[in-house]
Amino acid sequence: MRYLAIFIALVFLTSCAQVPKEGSYPLGYQKKMQASHHWNKLARKVAADVKSKIGDERAQIFMSDVDRSPFGKAMRTLLATELNHQDLVLTADETSPYKLVWDVQPVFHKTERRNDVHFSRTVLVDFPQYILLSETDWDSSAKPHSEVIVTYELLKNELSILRDSKIFYVNDADRGHYWEISQVATTVLAPVKYTMKNN
Protein backbone atom coordinates (compact mmCIF):
# COMPACT_ATOMS: atom_id res chain seq x y z
CA MET A 1 0.00 0.00 0.00
CA ARG A 2 2.87 2.36 0.81
CA TYR A 3 4.41 1.81 -2.67
CA LEU A 4 1.07 2.53 -4.31
CA ALA A 5 0.84 5.85 -2.42
CA ILE A 6 4.39 6.80 -3.49
CA PHE A 7 3.60 5.86 -7.10
CA ILE A 8 0.41 7.98 -7.10
CA ALA A 9 2.31 10.91 -5.56
CA LEU A 10 5.02 10.65 -8.24
CA VAL A 11 2.43 10.48 -11.04
CA PHE A 12 0.69 13.54 -9.59
CA LEU A 13 3.92 15.54 -9.28
CA THR A 14 5.14 14.73 -12.78
CA SER A 15 1.76 15.53 -14.32
CA CYS A 16 1.87 19.14 -13.11
CA ALA A 17 2.82 21.43 -15.98
CA GLN A 18 6.07 23.32 -15.48
CA VAL A 19 7.33 26.39 -17.25
CA PRO A 20 10.59 25.61 -19.04
CA LYS A 21 13.67 26.94 -17.27
CA GLU A 22 15.54 29.71 -19.02
CA GLY A 23 18.77 28.48 -20.59
CA SER A 24 21.49 30.07 -22.64
CA TYR A 25 22.93 28.99 -25.95
CA PRO A 26 26.45 27.61 -26.05
CA LEU A 27 29.13 30.09 -27.04
CA GLY A 28 28.82 30.98 -30.69
CA TYR A 29 30.39 33.49 -33.02
CA GLN A 30 28.83 36.25 -35.05
CA LYS A 31 30.73 38.53 -37.41
CA LYS A 32 30.74 42.27 -36.80
CA MET A 33 30.56 44.61 -39.79
CA GLN A 34 32.37 47.86 -39.15
CA ALA A 35 34.12 48.66 -42.43
CA SER A 36 33.34 48.82 -46.14
CA HIS A 37 35.78 45.94 -46.55
CA HIS A 38 33.32 43.77 -44.63
CA TRP A 39 30.52 44.82 -46.99
CA ASN A 40 32.75 43.80 -49.89
CA LYS A 41 33.26 40.35 -48.32
CA LEU A 42 29.49 39.92 -48.17
CA ALA A 43 29.15 41.08 -51.81
CA ARG A 44 31.81 38.54 -52.85
CA LYS A 45 29.92 35.76 -51.04
CA VAL A 46 26.60 36.74 -52.64
CA ALA A 47 28.16 36.90 -56.12
CA ALA A 48 29.74 33.47 -55.66
CA ASP A 49 26.40 32.02 -54.54
CA VAL A 50 24.64 33.55 -57.55
CA LYS A 51 27.28 32.18 -59.91
CA SER A 52 27.00 28.68 -58.42
CA LYS A 53 23.23 28.78 -58.91
CA ILE A 54 23.30 30.15 -62.48
CA GLY A 55 26.30 28.08 -63.60
CA ASP A 56 28.16 28.82 -66.83
CA GLU A 57 25.29 30.78 -68.34
CA ARG A 58 26.39 34.38 -69.01
CA ALA A 59 23.18 35.73 -67.60
CA GLN A 60 22.04 39.31 -67.34
CA ILE A 61 20.90 40.23 -63.85
CA PHE A 62 18.72 43.16 -62.84
CA MET A 63 19.39 44.79 -59.47
CA SER A 64 17.03 47.41 -58.11
CA ASP A 65 18.40 50.60 -56.57
CA VAL A 66 15.51 51.16 -54.15
CA ASP A 67 17.74 50.71 -51.08
CA ARG A 68 19.13 54.23 -50.78
CA SER A 69 20.81 53.70 -47.41
CA PRO A 70 24.62 54.04 -47.32
CA PHE A 71 24.84 50.26 -47.04
CA GLY A 72 22.41 49.73 -49.93
CA LYS A 73 24.22 52.09 -52.30
CA ALA A 74 27.61 50.62 -51.43
CA MET A 75 26.32 47.05 -51.72
CA ARG A 76 24.95 47.71 -55.20
CA THR A 77 28.33 49.07 -56.32
CA LEU A 78 30.29 46.23 -54.74
CA LEU A 79 27.91 43.57 -56.07
CA ALA A 80 28.19 44.98 -59.59
CA THR A 81 31.97 44.54 -59.40
CA GLU A 82 31.84 41.07 -57.86
CA LEU A 83 29.19 39.84 -60.33
CA ASN A 84 31.39 41.12 -63.15
CA HIS A 85 34.29 39.10 -61.73
CA GLN A 86 32.00 36.06 -61.98
CA ASP A 87 31.31 36.80 -65.69
CA LEU A 88 27.75 37.89 -64.92
CA VAL A 89 26.33 41.04 -66.46
CA LEU A 90 24.16 43.69 -64.82
CA THR A 91 21.31 45.08 -66.86
CA ALA A 92 18.98 48.05 -66.41
CA ASP A 93 16.20 46.03 -68.09
CA GLU A 94 13.63 45.20 -65.41
CA THR A 95 12.15 42.48 -67.65
CA SER A 96 15.31 40.39 -67.32
CA PRO A 97 14.44 36.89 -66.08
CA TYR A 98 17.08 37.16 -63.31
CA LYS A 99 16.61 39.63 -60.47
CA LEU A 100 18.82 40.00 -57.41
CA VAL A 101 17.11 41.58 -54.42
CA TRP A 102 18.03 42.01 -50.79
CA ASP A 103 16.44 43.19 -47.58
CA VAL A 104 18.14 44.64 -44.52
CA GLN A 105 16.42 44.36 -41.16
CA PRO A 106 18.06 46.38 -38.38
CA VAL A 107 17.58 44.94 -34.88
CA PHE A 108 18.14 46.97 -31.71
CA HIS A 109 18.24 45.35 -28.27
CA LYS A 110 17.49 47.70 -25.38
CA THR A 111 18.83 45.57 -22.54
CA GLU A 112 22.49 45.27 -21.57
CA ARG A 113 24.14 42.46 -23.49
CA ARG A 114 26.81 40.81 -21.37
CA ASN A 115 27.80 37.20 -20.94
CA ASP A 116 27.18 35.90 -17.44
CA VAL A 117 30.38 34.99 -15.64
CA HIS A 118 29.97 31.97 -13.34
CA PHE A 119 32.77 30.08 -11.66
CA SER A 120 31.53 26.69 -12.93
CA ARG A 121 31.17 27.95 -16.51
CA THR A 122 34.61 29.56 -16.40
CA VAL A 123 36.27 26.38 -15.10
CA LEU A 124 34.33 23.84 -17.19
CA VAL A 125 33.81 25.73 -20.45
CA ASP A 126 35.81 28.93 -20.85
CA PHE A 127 39.16 27.78 -19.47
CA PRO A 128 39.33 24.52 -21.53
CA GLN A 129 38.22 26.47 -24.60
CA TYR A 130 40.97 28.99 -24.01
CA ILE A 131 43.57 26.20 -23.69
CA LEU A 132 42.37 24.30 -26.78
CA LEU A 133 41.33 27.15 -29.09
CA SER A 134 43.15 30.16 -27.60
CA GLU A 135 39.89 32.07 -27.54
CA THR A 136 36.92 32.50 -25.26
CA ASP A 137 34.32 35.03 -24.25
CA TRP A 138 34.80 35.00 -20.51
CA ASP A 139 35.07 38.72 -20.11
CA SER A 140 31.93 40.56 -19.12
CA SER A 141 32.37 43.40 -21.60
CA ALA A 142 29.18 44.72 -23.13
CA LYS A 143 28.18 43.56 -26.60
CA PRO A 144 26.71 45.85 -29.27
CA HIS A 145 23.00 46.56 -28.99
CA SER A 146 22.68 46.67 -32.78
CA GLU A 147 22.51 43.87 -35.32
CA VAL A 148 21.43 43.61 -38.94
CA ILE A 149 19.83 40.69 -40.73
CA VAL A 150 20.74 40.80 -44.42
CA THR A 151 18.63 38.55 -46.64
CA TYR A 152 19.38 38.22 -50.33
CA GLU A 153 17.37 36.39 -52.96
CA LEU A 154 17.88 35.50 -56.61
CA LEU A 155 14.68 35.31 -58.65
CA LYS A 156 14.28 33.69 -62.04
CA ASN A 157 11.01 34.62 -63.75
CA GLU A 158 9.74 35.78 -60.34
CA LEU A 159 10.47 32.39 -58.72
CA SER A 160 13.03 32.24 -55.92
CA ILE A 161 15.96 30.01 -56.84
CA LEU A 162 18.39 31.20 -54.14
CA ARG A 163 17.80 32.70 -50.73
CA ASP A 164 20.06 33.17 -47.73
CA SER A 165 20.22 35.32 -44.60
CA LYS A 166 23.27 36.55 -42.71
CA ILE A 167 23.29 38.16 -39.26
CA PHE A 168 25.95 40.65 -38.20
CA TYR A 169 26.74 42.83 -35.22
CA VAL A 170 27.18 46.51 -36.05
CA ASN A 171 28.46 49.35 -33.92
CA ASP A 172 25.59 51.16 -32.25
CA ALA A 173 26.76 54.50 -33.67
CA ASP A 174 26.79 53.02 -37.19
CA ARG A 175 23.30 51.56 -37.30
CA GLY A 176 22.08 54.51 -39.38
CA HIS A 177 24.11 53.11 -42.30
CA TYR A 178 21.49 50.39 -42.70
CA TRP A 179 18.32 52.50 -42.69
CA GLU A 180 16.73 53.74 -45.86
CA ILE A 181 16.24 57.48 -45.85
CA SER A 182 12.55 56.89 -46.54
CA GLN A 183 12.21 54.87 -43.33
CA VAL A 184 13.36 57.71 -41.11
CA ALA A 185 10.40 59.61 -39.68
CA THR A 186 10.45 63.07 -41.18
CA THR A 187 7.94 65.82 -41.64
CA VAL A 188 7.22 66.41 -45.28
CA LEU A 189 6.62 70.04 -46.14
CA ALA A 190 4.18 70.33 -49.01
CA PRO A 191 4.22 73.45 -51.19
CA VAL A 192 1.48 75.90 -50.38
CA LYS A 193 -0.49 77.45 -53.26
CA TYR A 194 -1.76 80.99 -52.94
CA THR A 195 -4.33 82.59 -55.21
CA MET A 196 -4.59 86.36 -55.46
CA LYS A 197 -7.85 88.03 -56.37
CA ASN A 198 -8.63 91.65 -57.16
CA ASN A 199 -11.69 93.01 -55.42
C-alpha positions as CSV (number, residue, x, y, z in Angstrom):
1,M,0.0,0.0,0.0
2,R,2.9,2.4,0.8
3,Y,4.4,1.8,-2.7
4,L,1.1,2.5,-4.3
5,A,0.8,5.8,-2.4
6,I,4.4,6.8,-3.5
7,F,3.6,5.9,-7.1
8,I,0.4,8.0,-7.1
9,A,2.3,10.9,-5.6
10,L,5.0,10.7,-8.2
11,V,2.4,10.5,-11.0
12,F,0.7,13.5,-9.6
13,L,3.9,15.5,-9.3
14,T,5.1,14.7,-12.8
15,S,1.8,15.5,-14.3
16,C,1.9,19.1,-13.1
17,A,2.8,21.4,-16.0
18,Q,6.1,23.3,-15.5
19,V,7.3,26.4,-17.2
20,P,10.6,25.6,-19.0
21,K,13.7,26.9,-17.3
22,E,15.5,29.7,-19.0
23,G,18.8,28.5,-20.6
24,S,21.5,30.1,-22.6
25,Y,22.9,29.0,-25.9
26,P,26.5,27.6,-26.0
27,L,29.1,30.1,-27.0
28,G,28.8,31.0,-30.7
29,Y,30.4,33.5,-33.0
30,Q,28.8,36.3,-35.0
31,K,30.7,38.5,-37.4
32,K,30.7,42.3,-36.8
33,M,30.6,44.6,-39.8
34,Q,32.4,47.9,-39.2
35,A,34.1,48.7,-42.4
36,S,33.3,48.8,-46.1
37,H,35.8,45.9,-46.6
38,H,33.3,43.8,-44.6
39,W,30.5,44.8,-47.0
40,N,32.7,43.8,-49.9
41,K,33.3,40.4,-48.3
42,L,29.5,39.9,-48.2
43,A,29.2,41.1,-51.8
44,R,31.8,38.5,-52.8
45,K,29.9,35.8,-51.0
46,V,26.6,36.7,-52.6
47,A,28.2,36.9,-56.1
48,A,29.7,33.5,-55.7
49,D,26.4,32.0,-54.5
50,V,24.6,33.6,-57.5
51,K,27.3,32.2,-59.9
52,S,27.0,28.7,-58.4
53,K,23.2,28.8,-58.9
54,I,23.3,30.1,-62.5
55,G,26.3,28.1,-63.6
56,D,28.2,28.8,-66.8
57,E,25.3,30.8,-68.3
58,R,26.4,34.4,-69.0
59,A,23.2,35.7,-67.6
60,Q,22.0,39.3,-67.3
61,I,20.9,40.2,-63.8
62,F,18.7,43.2,-62.8
63,M,19.4,44.8,-59.5
64,S,17.0,47.4,-58.1
65,D,18.4,50.6,-56.6
66,V,15.5,51.2,-54.1
67,D,17.7,50.7,-51.1
68,R,19.1,54.2,-50.8
69,S,20.8,53.7,-47.4
70,P,24.6,54.0,-47.3
71,F,24.8,50.3,-47.0
72,G,22.4,49.7,-49.9
73,K,24.2,52.1,-52.3
74,A,27.6,50.6,-51.4
75,M,26.3,47.0,-51.7
76,R,24.9,47.7,-55.2
77,T,28.3,49.1,-56.3
78,L,30.3,46.2,-54.7
79,L,27.9,43.6,-56.1
80,A,28.2,45.0,-59.6
81,T,32.0,44.5,-59.4
82,E,31.8,41.1,-57.9
83,L,29.2,39.8,-60.3
84,N,31.4,41.1,-63.1
85,H,34.3,39.1,-61.7
86,Q,32.0,36.1,-62.0
87,D,31.3,36.8,-65.7
88,L,27.7,37.9,-64.9
89,V,26.3,41.0,-66.5
90,L,24.2,43.7,-64.8
91,T,21.3,45.1,-66.9
92,A,19.0,48.0,-66.4
93,D,16.2,46.0,-68.1
94,E,13.6,45.2,-65.4
95,T,12.2,42.5,-67.7
96,S,15.3,40.4,-67.3
97,P,14.4,36.9,-66.1
98,Y,17.1,37.2,-63.3
99,K,16.6,39.6,-60.5
100,L,18.8,40.0,-57.4
101,V,17.1,41.6,-54.4
102,W,18.0,42.0,-50.8
103,D,16.4,43.2,-47.6
104,V,18.1,44.6,-44.5
105,Q,16.4,44.4,-41.2
106,P,18.1,46.4,-38.4
107,V,17.6,44.9,-34.9
108,F,18.1,47.0,-31.7
109,H,18.2,45.4,-28.3
110,K,17.5,47.7,-25.4
111,T,18.8,45.6,-22.5
112,E,22.5,45.3,-21.6
113,R,24.1,42.5,-23.5
114,R,26.8,40.8,-21.4
115,N,27.8,37.2,-20.9
116,D,27.2,35.9,-17.4
117,V,30.4,35.0,-15.6
118,H,30.0,32.0,-13.3
119,F,32.8,30.1,-11.7
120,S,31.5,26.7,-12.9
121,R,31.2,28.0,-16.5
122,T,34.6,29.6,-16.4
123,V,36.3,26.4,-15.1
124,L,34.3,23.8,-17.2
125,V,33.8,25.7,-20.5
126,D,35.8,28.9,-20.9
127,F,39.2,27.8,-19.5
128,P,39.3,24.5,-21.5
129,Q,38.2,26.5,-24.6
130,Y,41.0,29.0,-24.0
131,I,43.6,26.2,-23.7
132,L,42.4,24.3,-26.8
133,L,41.3,27.2,-29.1
134,S,43.1,30.2,-27.6
135,E,39.9,32.1,-27.5
136,T,36.9,32.5,-25.3
137,D,34.3,35.0,-24.2
138,W,34.8,35.0,-20.5
139,D,35.1,38.7,-20.1
140,S,31.9,40.6,-19.1
141,S,32.4,43.4,-21.6
142,A,29.2,44.7,-23.1
143,K,28.2,43.6,-26.6
144,P,26.7,45.8,-29.3
145,H,23.0,46.6,-29.0
146,S,22.7,46.7,-32.8
147,E,22.5,43.9,-35.3
148,V,21.4,43.6,-38.9
149,I,19.8,40.7,-40.7
150,V,20.7,40.8,-44.4
151,T,18.6,38.6,-46.6
152,Y,19.4,38.2,-50.3
153,E,17.4,36.4,-53.0
154,L,17.9,35.5,-56.6
155,L,14.7,35.3,-58.7
156,K,14.3,33.7,-62.0
157,N,11.0,34.6,-63.7
158,E,9.7,35.8,-60.3
159,L,10.5,32.4,-58.7
160,S,13.0,32.2,-55.9
161,I,16.0,30.0,-56.8
162,L,18.4,31.2,-54.1
163,R,17.8,32.7,-50.7
164,D,20.1,33.2,-47.7
165,S,20.2,35.3,-44.6
166,K,23.3,36.5,-42.7
167,I,23.3,38.2,-39.3
168,F,25.9,40.6,-38.2
169,Y,26.7,42.8,-35.2
170,V,27.2,46.5,-36.1
171,N,28.5,49.4,-33.9
172,D,25.6,51.2,-32.3
173,A,26.8,54.5,-33.7
174,D,26.8,53.0,-37.2
175,R,23.3,51.6,-37.3
176,G,22.1,54.5,-39.4
177,H,24.1,53.1,-42.3
178,Y,21.5,50.4,-42.7
179,W,18.3,52.5,-42.7
180,E,16.7,53.7,-45.9
181,I,16.2,57.5,-45.9
182,S,12.6,56.9,-46.5
183,Q,12.2,54.9,-43.3
184,V,13.4,57.7,-41.1
185,A,10.4,59.6,-39.7
186,T,10.4,63.1,-41.2
187,T,7.9,65.8,-41.6
188,V,7.2,66.4,-45.3
189,L,6.6,70.0,-46.1
190,A,4.2,70.3,-49.0
191,P,4.2,73.5,-51.2
192,V,1.5,75.9,-50.4
193,K,-0.5,77.5,-53.3
194,Y,-1.8,81.0,-52.9
195,T,-4.3,82.6,-55.2
196,M,-4.6,86.4,-55.5
197,K,-7.9,88.0,-56.4
198,N,-8.6,91.7,-57.2
199,N,-11.7,93.0,-55.4
